[in-house]
Amino acid sequence: MRATVVGLVTPHLLRVVDLANEAEKGINVDWHVRDAVGRTMAELRDQYNAADLVASYVDGLENVAVQAPRFRTEYIRALRTAADLARRLGRE
């Protein structure tokens, strides 16, 4: 079985989207978002195409945030926080 970029990134992206949905309900998910992104970056860094995977992950987070309705401020904030953190960790 061949692993694809989409197949490797999508579960990690959906985990953060689920956390963003919880943030919209008023739950404090900051620590959980940082943990999820940190674990994702650790896992993606071990892949041979790590740079592509990290770029896809960050792009996915940013795209979901951009496509969200403006009134979902906490949802968008959680996604942007995750994207910023992933971008920083991706440079390390």
LINVENCOR-V929273 format. One record per residue. N is the residue number from 1. PSI is psi in whole degrees, 0 to 359 (NA if undefined). OMEGA is omega as a letter, one per 30 degrees, with the letter a starting at -180 (none if undefined). D_FIRST is the distance of its C-alpha to the first C-alpha in Angstrom with 1 decimal. Layout:
n:N psi:PSI omega:OMEGA d_first:D_FIRST
n:N psi:PSI omega:OMEGA d_first:D_FIRST
This chain:
n:1 psi:133 omega:l d_first:0.0
n:2 psi:133 omega:l d_first:3.8
n:3 psi:135 omega:l d_first:6.5
n:4 psi:166 omega:l d_first:9.6
n:5 psi:314 omega:a d_first:13.2
n:6 psi:316 omega:a d_first:13.9
n:7 psi:328 omega:a d_first:11.2
n:8 psi:328 omega:a d_first:12.5
n:9 psi:323 omega:a d_first:16.1
n:10 psi:314 omega:l d_first:16.8
n:11 psi:324 omega:l d_first:17.1
n:12 psi:320 omega:l d_first:19.4
n:13 psi:316 omega:a d_first:21.4
n:14 psi:329 omega:l d_first:21.9
n:15 psi:317 omega:l d_first:23.2
n:16 psi:323 omega:l d_first:25.9
n:17 psi:319 omega:l d_first:26.7
n:18 psi:318 omega:l d_first:27.4
n:19 psi:321 omega:l d_first:29.6
n:20 psi:323 omega:l d_first:31.4
n:21 psi:321 omega:l d_first:32.2
n:22 psi:322 omega:l d_first:33.7
n:23 psi:323 omega:l d_first:35.7
n:24 psi:335 omega:l d_first:37.1
n:25 psi:358 omega:l d_first:38.4
n:26 psi:5 omega:a d_first:40.4
n:27 psi:137 omega:l d_first:38.3
n:28 psi:110 omega:a d_first:38.2
n:29 psi:10 omega:a d_first:34.6
n:30 psi:311 omega:a d_first:35.2
n:31 psi:320 omega:a d_first:34.2
n:32 psi:323 omega:l d_first:31.1
n:33 psi:314 omega:l d_first:30.0
n:34 psi:318 omega:l d_first:30.7
n:35 psi:315 omega:a d_first:28.8
n:36 psi:316 omega:l d_first:25.7
n:37 psi:318 omega:l d_first:25.7
n:38 psi:316 omega:l d_first:26.4
n:39 psi:319 omega:l d_first:23.5
n:40 psi:312 omega:a d_first:21.1
n:41 psi:322 omega:l d_first:22.5
n:42 psi:320 omega:a d_first:22.2
n:43 psi:318 omega:a d_first:18.5
n:44 psi:327 omega:l d_first:17.8
n:45 psi:337 omega:a d_first:20.1
n:46 psi:352 omega:a d_first:17.9
n:47 psi:153 omega:a d_first:15.2
n:48 psi:332 omega:l d_first:15.7
n:49 psi:46 omega:a d_first:16.4
n:50 psi:318 omega:a d_first:18.6
n:51 psi:318 omega:l d_first:21.3
n:52 psi:320 omega:a d_first:19.3
n:53 psi:315 omega:l d_first:17.8
n:54 psi:317 omega:l d_first:21.3
n:55 psi:319 omega:l d_first:22.9
n:56 psi:320 omega:l d_first:20.7
n:57 psi:311 omega:l d_first:21.4
n:58 psi:315 omega:l d_first:25.1
n:59 psi:319 omega:l d_first:25.2
n:60 psi:315 omega:l d_first:23.7
n:61 psi:316 omega:a d_first:26.3
n:62 psi:320 omega:a d_first:29.0
n:63 psi:319 omega:l d_first:28.2
n:64 psi:320 omega:l d_first:28.2
n:65 psi:320 omega:a d_first:31.5
n:66 psi:324 omega:a d_first:33.0
n:67 psi:350 omega:a d_first:32.2
n:68 psi:147 omega:l d_first:33.7
n:69 psi:141 omega:a d_first:37.2
n:70 psi:331 omega:a d_first:39.8
n:71 psi:350 omega:l d_first:41.4
n:72 psi:64 omega:a d_first:38.3
n:73 psi:317 omega:a d_first:39.5
n:74 psi:324 omega:l d_first:38.0
n:75 psi:311 omega:l d_first:34.6
n:76 psi:318 omega:a d_first:34.8
n:77 psi:317 omega:l d_first:36.2
n:78 psi:319 omega:l d_first:33.4
n:79 psi:318 omega:l d_first:30.8
n:80 psi:322 omega:l d_first:32.8
n:81 psi:315 omega:l d_first:33.3
n:82 psi:318 omega:l d_first:29.6
n:83 psi:317 omega:l d_first:29.1
n:84 psi:316 omega:l d_first:32.0
n:85 psi:316 omega:l d_first:30.9
n:86 psi:320 omega:l d_first:27.3
n:87 psi:316 omega:l d_first:29.0
n:88 psi:314 omega:a d_first:31.3
n:89 psi:331 omega:l d_first:28.8
n:90 psi:336 omega:l d_first:26.6
n:91 psi:343 omega:a d_first:29.6
n:92 psi:NA omega:none d_first:30.0
